[in-house]
Amino acid sequence: MSDFASNRKRVVVWFRKDLRLNDHPALLAALSDNFEIIPIFIWDPKSVDIWRPGEASRWWLHQSLLHLSHSIKCLGGSMLFFSGNPREILPRVCKDYGANALFFGRCYEPASVQLESTIETLFSSLGICCQSFKSNLLHEPWEVSNQSGKPYRVFTPYWRSARVSVGTPPLAYSPSSLKFTKRSTNSLDSLNILPKDQWHNKFSSNWNVSEYGAKALINRLNTDFINSYQFKRDFPADEGTSRLAPFLAWGIISPRQVCTTVLDPIHNQQEDNKFLAQIGWREFSYHLLHYFPHTCDTPLREKYSNFPWRDNHADLNAWQKGETGYPFVDAGMRQLWETGWMHNRVRMVVASFLVKHLLLPWQDGARWFWNTLVDADLANNTQGWQWVAGCGADAAPYFRIFNPVIQGEKFDPQGDYIRKWVPELNRLPNSAIHSPWTASANVLQAAGIQLGVNYPEPIVNHSEARNRALKALDSIS
């Protein structure tokens, strides 16, 4: 008799943005009910969602699945890969493999919410158990509300309310106790997740995309790191940030696993923990996305819908390539292109430059980050760009305009970050590294710099751009 015809209980566990074996509630539920687990991943190449994973995310996703499938194989099972519509594939897999139930972790992007609702309705009509779990957040977006029962729009009171329960420990079980089915399957490569453009191949030297890689980064979160985080996090030449964002975005690590480390008794209390607040900001972003899903494309503050943005492809292209003539901005954009990641302080500076100096729509920046960041996360990406553009919840005022030269002098005083990512400026002295156009002809010649030839002139004058931005703001006030 075929195994599929036996009385063994089986559950399909649909992996989505929880690509790990540890602290995985769907896996623990399967273990608790003594299910044999059929682990699957579905890639939908014909999805009409405009926020499908970008190219950098697709590289990260492929590497994540490669590691996850290897881990499952080491436990005696097989990860099953499918290409197509989940609405059609999931019922078919349950039938073909004799599964009694479907378990999956919830996602919160508007298209994912709609898909989950359809799947749950479908499985209810088929009489098959369908259960979803919170697997990638500390709180469901709807679990935290103000005293009036309405969503928060300001981070500080949100986090004051939400952080009281961040000490929940990860789920206690050993992945070795999970029972995975072993079946023949399509290869991961057959899904064609990797984009055709090979620019992302260079990412491999910068990332260990695995639960082991995530654990190595978490192990850095010792007392010294946490205590120095609030001082070092703004200096991009230092190793002052965790680089955990892409691991969190795809669920290779859970926020509970991070918080448990950070909240170890020898570390700071959570009220003063600036690192923990970054986890809180991520939670707050999902809170906003849940209640205001339209903000992926349109501003939360309606008056900004009439903002007089420019349409200038040449300026956008210069910004994307890191050829604006402002070294601190260019260093950030080139770091992004080379590694799929950018330091958070620099993200704020380059974003401000796009929407205020160049007066280009924040949506253009959001889409570029979406395509080039390995940690592209719709909630974080949306909230971050709306924050900089002044049009979101708890946003920085639009009239607060970063001076990219001063930002560089303050947070990269020796020019180390610039010299790494804009090597043509290597020989400039510190006094000129942040504003090459102010250097004398002799200094430029000694450094081998010809402005407009091997490094661009600034594409915009800071003072003029600032005045233009403020006039644009006045036009909608």
C-alpha positions in Angstrom: 0.0 0.0 0.0 1.3 3.5 -0.8 2.3 5.7 2.1 -0.3 8.2 0.7 -3.0 5.8 1.4 -1.9 5.0 5.0 -3.5 6.5 8.1 -0.4 8.6 8.9 -1.3 12.2 9.7 0.2 14.7 7.3 0.3 18.5 7.2 1.4 20.8 4.4 3.5 23.6 5.9 3.6 26.4 3.4 6.8 28.4 3.8 6.5 32.0 2.9 8.4 34.7 4.8 9.4 32.4 7.6 12.3 30.5 6.0 13.7 28.8 9.1 13.4 25.7 11.2 13.7 27.4 14.6 11.0 29.3 16.5 8.5 28.5 13.7 5.0 28.2 15.1 3.6 26.2 12.2 6.3 23.6 12.6 5.8 23.4 16.4 2.0 22.9 15.8 2.8 20.1 13.4 5.2 18.5 16.0 2.7 18.9 18.8 0.0 17.1 16.8 2.4 14.4 15.6 2.0 15.3 12.0 4.4 14.3 9.3 5.4 17.6 7.6 5.2 18.2 3.9 7.3 21.4 3.5 6.6 23.4 0.4 7.4 26.7 -1.2 5.4 28.2 -4.1 6.8 30.7 -6.6 4.1 32.5 -8.5 5.8 33.9 -11.7 2.5 35.3 -13.0 1.5 37.2 -9.9 0.0 40.6 -10.7 1.2 42.1 -7.4 3.3 45.2 -8.3 5.3 44.6 -5.1 6.5 41.2 -6.1 10.1 40.6 -4.8 12.7 42.8 -6.6 15.9 41.5 -8.1 18.0 41.7 -4.9 15.2 40.1 -2.9 15.0 37.3 -5.4 18.7 36.6 -5.0 18.3 36.5 -1.3 15.2 34.4 -1.5 17.0 31.8 -3.7 19.9 31.6 -1.3 17.5 31.3 1.7 15.6 28.4 0.0 18.8 26.7 -0.9 19.9 26.6 2.7 16.4 25.7 4.1 16.1 22.8 1.6 19.5 21.6 2.6 18.6 21.7 6.3 15.4 19.7 5.7 17.4 17.2 3.7 19.8 16.8 6.6 16.8 15.9 8.7 15.7 13.2 6.3 13.1 15.2 4.4 12.6 17.0 1.1 11.5 20.6 0.4 8.9 20.6 -2.4 9.1 23.4 -4.9 6.2 24.5 -7.0 5.6 27.2 -9.6 2.2 28.6 -10.1 -0.9 30.0 -8.4 -1.1 29.0 -4.7 -4.9 28.8 -4.9 -4.6 25.9 -7.4 -1.4 24.3 -6.0 -2.2 24.1 -2.3 -5.5 22.0 -2.6 -3.8 19.8 -5.2 -0.8 19.1 -2.9 -3.0 18.3 0.0 -4.9 15.8 -2.1 -1.9 14.2 -3.9 0.1 13.8 -0.7 -2.8 12.8 1.6 -2.5 15.8 3.9 -5.0 16.4 6.6 -4.2 20.1 7.1 -2.5 23.2 5.8 -0.4 25.4 8.1 1.3 28.6 7.2 2.7 31.9 8.6 0.8 35.1 8.0 2.1 37.8 5.8 0.8 41.4 6.0 1.3 43.0 2.6 -2.1 43.9 1.0 -1.8 41.3 -1.8 -0.8 38.6 0.8 -3.7 39.4 3.1 -6.1 39.0 0.1 -4.5 35.7 -0.9 -4.7 34.3 2.6 -8.4 35.1 2.9 -9.0 33.3 -0.4 -7.1 30.3 0.7 -8.9 30.1 4.0 -12.3 30.3 2.3 -11.3 27.7 -0.2 -10.1 25.2 2.3 -13.1 25.7 4.5 -15.3 24.8 1.5 -13.1 21.7 0.9 -13.4 20.6 4.5 -9.6 20.7 5.1 -8.2 22.2 8.2 -6.4 25.4 7.4 -4.5 27.3 10.2 -2.3 30.4 10.0 0.2 31.6 12.6 2.0 34.7 13.6 5.6 33.9 12.6 7.4 37.0 11.7 6.3 39.7 14.1 6.2 40.2 17.9 2.6 41.5 17.7 -0.1 41.2 15.1 -0.6 44.7 13.6 -4.1 44.9 15.0 -3.1 43.7 18.5 -1.8 47.2 19.6 -4.2 50.2 19.7 -4.5 53.4 21.5 -7.0 54.1 24.3 -9.7 54.9 21.8 -9.2 51.6 20.0 -7.7 53.3 17.0 -4.3 52.8 15.3 -1.3 54.7 16.5 0.2 57.3 14.2 3.2 58.2 16.4 5.9 55.8 17.2 6.8 56.7 20.8 3.3 55.9 22.3 3.0 52.9 20.1 6.3 51.5 21.3 5.5 52.4 24.9 2.4 50.2 24.6 3.9 47.4 22.5 7.3 46.9 24.2 5.9 45.6 27.5 5.6 42.1 26.0 8.8 41.9 23.9 10.4 39.5 26.2 8.5 36.5 25.0 11.1 33.7 24.5 11.4 31.7 21.3 9.5 28.5 21.0 11.2 25.6 22.7 11.7 22.6 20.5 14.5 21.0 18.5 14.3 21.0 14.7 15.8 17.4 14.9 12.5 16.2 16.4 10.5 17.4 13.3 9.3 14.6 10.9 9.6 15.7 7.3 8.3 13.7 4.4 10.8 12.6 1.7 9.6 12.8 -1.8 11.0 13.6 -5.3 10.6 17.2 -6.1 11.3 19.9 -8.7 14.7 21.5 -8.3 14.9 25.0 -6.8 16.6 26.2 -10.1 13.5 25.1 -12.0 11.6 27.9 -10.4 13.8 30.5 -12.1 13.6 32.8 -9.1 17.0 34.4 -9.8 16.7 37.3 -12.2 18.4 37.2 -15.6 20.6 40.2 -14.8 23.6 38.8 -13.0 24.6 42.0 -11.2 23.6 40.4 -7.9 26.2 37.7 -8.1 28.6 39.9 -6.2 26.4 39.8 -3.1 27.7 36.3 -2.2 30.9 37.7 -0.7 29.0 40.0 1.7 26.4 37.6 3.1 26.0 34.1 4.6 22.3 33.6 3.8 21.4 30.9 6.4 20.2 30.4 9.9 23.9 29.9 10.8 24.7 33.3 9.3 21.9 34.9 11.2 23.0 33.3 14.4 26.6 34.6 13.9 25.2 38.1 13.6 23.0 37.7 16.7 26.0 36.4 18.6 27.6 39.9 18.1 24.8 41.4 20.1 26.8 41.3 23.4 26.8 43.9 26.1 29.5 46.0 24.5 27.7 46.1 21.2 24.3 47.1 22.7 25.9 49.7 24.9 27.8 51.3 22.0 25.0 50.9 19.5 23.4 54.3 20.2 26.8 56.0 19.6 28.1 54.0 16.7 24.9 53.3 14.7 25.2 56.6 12.8 28.8 56.1 11.5 28.7 54.0 8.3 32.4 53.3 8.3 32.1 51.5 11.7 30.6 48.0 12.3 28.0 49.6 14.5 24.8 48.0 13.1 23.6 44.5 13.2 22.9 43.9 9.5 20.0 41.6 10.5 17.4 43.4 8.4 17.4 40.9 5.4 17.3 37.9 7.8 14.2 39.4 9.5 12.6 40.4 6.2 12.6 36.8 5.0 12.1 35.2 8.4 15.5 33.4 8.5 15.5 34.7 12.0 12.6 35.7 14.1 12.2 39.0 16.1 11.8 36.9 19.2 15.2 35.4 18.7 16.7 38.8 18.4 14.9 40.3 21.3 15.7 37.4 23.6 19.4 38.1 23.0 19.1 41.9 23.4 17.0 41.6 26.6 19.4 39.3 28.4 19.7 40.5 32.0 23.2 41.7 31.5 22.1 44.1 28.8 20.3 47.5 29.0 16.7 47.6 30.1 14.3 47.8 27.2 13.2 51.4 27.9 16.6 52.7 27.1 17.5 50.1 24.4 18.0 52.0 21.1 18.6 48.7 19.3 15.4 47.2 20.5 13.6 50.3 19.3 14.6 49.4 15.8 12.6 46.2 16.2 9.8 48.4 17.5 10.0 50.6 14.4 9.6 47.5 12.2 6.5 46.5 14.2 5.1 50.0 13.9 5.6 50.0 10.2 3.5 46.8 9.9 0.9 48.4 12.2 0.6 51.3 9.7 0.6 49.1 6.6 -2.3 47.1 8.1 -4.4 50.1 8.8 -3.3 52.2 5.8 -2.5 49.8 3.0 -2.8 52.5 0.3 0.3 54.1 1.6 2.5 51.8 -0.4 1.8 54.1 -3.4 0.1 57.2 -2.0 0.9 59.5 0.9 -0.8 59.1 4.3 -1.1 62.9 4.6 -3.5 63.7 1.8 -2.2 67.2 1.1 1.1 65.7 -0.2 -0.9 64.2 -3.1 -0.7 67.6 -4.7 3.0 68.1 -4.1 4.7 69.5 -7.3 7.3 66.8 -7.9 9.6 67.1 -10.9 9.9 64.5 -13.6 13.6 64.3 -14.5 15.0 60.9 -15.6 18.5 62.2 -15.9 18.6 63.3 -12.2 17.0 60.0 -11.1 19.6 58.0 -13.1 22.4 60.0 -11.6 21.1 59.3 -8.1 20.6 55.6 -8.8 24.2 55.3 -10.1 25.8 57.3 -7.3 26.9 60.1 -9.7 25.3 63.1 -8.0 28.6 64.8 -7.3 27.9 64.7 -3.5 30.4 62.0 -2.2 28.4 60.9 0.9 25.3 60.4 -1.3 27.2 58.6 -4.0 29.0 56.3 -1.5 25.6 55.2 -0.2 24.1 54.5 -3.6 27.2 52.6 -4.7 27.3 50.5 -1.5 23.7 49.6 -2.3 24.5 48.5 -5.8 27.5 46.5 -4.8 26.1 44.8 -1.7 22.3 45.0 -1.8 22.4 46.9 1.5 23.0 50.4 2.7 23.8 51.8 6.2 20.6 53.3 7.8 22.0 56.8 8.4 23.0 57.0 4.8 19.6 55.7 3.7 18.1 58.8 5.3 20.6 61.1 3.6 20.2 59.7 0.1 16.4 59.6 0.4 16.3 63.2 1.6 18.6 64.1 -1.3 16.2 62.6 -3.8 12.9 64.1 -2.5 14.3 67.5 -1.4 17.4 68.3 -3.4 16.2 66.8 -6.6 12.4 67.2 -5.9 11.7 63.7 -7.3 8.8 61.6 -6.0 9.5 59.4 -3.0 7.7 56.6 -4.9 10.7 56.6 -7.4 13.1 56.1 -4.5 10.9 53.4 -2.8 10.8 51.4 -6.0 14.6 51.6 -6.5 15.2 50.5 -3.0 12.6 47.7 -3.5 14.5 46.4 -6.4 18.1 46.7 -5.0 17.8 46.0 -1.3 18.2 42.4 -0.1 16.2 43.5 3.0 13.4 45.1 0.9 10.4 45.0 3.2 7.2 46.6 2.1 6.2 48.0 5.5 9.6 49.3 6.4 10.3 50.6 2.9 7.0 52.5 2.7 7.2 54.0 6.2 10.9 55.0 5.7 10.3 56.8 2.5 7.1 58.5 3.7 9.0 59.5 6.9 11.7 61.2 4.9 9.2 62.8 2.5 7.2 64.3 5.4 4.0 62.7 4.2 3.7 59.7 6.5 2.9 58.9 10.2 5.3 60.4 12.7 7.3 61.8 9.7 10.2 64.2 9.7 9.0 67.6 8.6 9.6 68.2 5.0 11.3 71.5 5.8 14.0 69.7 7.7 16.5 69.2 4.8 19.7 67.3 5.3 22.8 69.0 4.1 24.7 66.1 2.5 28.1 67.8 3.0 27.5 68.4 6.7 26.0 64.9 7.2 29.2 63.5 5.7 31.5 65.6 7.8 29.6 64.7 10.9 29.2 60.9 10.4 32.2 60.1 8.2 34.7 62.7 9.5 37.8 60.9 8.1 36.1 60.1 4.8 36.7 56.3 5.3 33.2 55.4 4.0 33.5 57.6 1.0 37.0 56.4 0.1 35.8 52.8 0.2 32.8 53.2 -2.1 34.0 56.2 -4.2 37.6 55.1 -4.7 38.3 57.8 -7.4 38.3 60.3 -4.5 40.8 58.3 -2.5 43.6 60.8 -2.6 41.6 63.8 -1.6 42.4 65.3 1.8 39.8 65.2 4.5 39.2 68.9 4.1 37.9 68.3 0.5 36.6 64.7 0.6 33.0 65.8 1.3 32.9 68.7 -1.2 35.5 68.2 -4.0 34.2 71.3 -5.9 35.6 73.5 -3.1 39.1 72.2 -3.5 41.7 74.2 -5.2 42.9 73.3 -8.7 46.3 72.2 -7.2 44.5 69.9 -4.6 42.3 68.3 -7.3 45.3 67.8 -9.6 47.3 66.2 -6.9 44.4 63.8 -6.2 44.0 63.0 -9.9 40.5 64.5 -9.9 39.0 66.2 -13.0 35.5 67.3 -12.0 33.1 66.5 -14.8 35.5 63.9 -16.2 36.3 61.2 -13.6 34.0 62.5 -10.9 30.9 64.6 -11.6 30.2 68.2 -10.7 27.3 68.5 -8.2 24.1 68.0 -10.2 22.4 70.6 -8.0 23.5 73.5 -5.7 22.5 72.8 -2.1 21.2 76.3 -1.3 19.3 76.6 -4.5 17.8 73.1 -4.0 16.8 73.9 -0.5 15.0 77.1 -1.5 13.2 75.2 -4.3 12.1 72.5 -1.9 10.7 75.0 0.6 8.8 76.8 -2.1 7.3 73.5 -3.3 6.2 72.9 0.3 4.7 76.3 0.6 2.6 75.6 -2.5 0.6 72.9 -0.7 0.5 74.4 2.7 
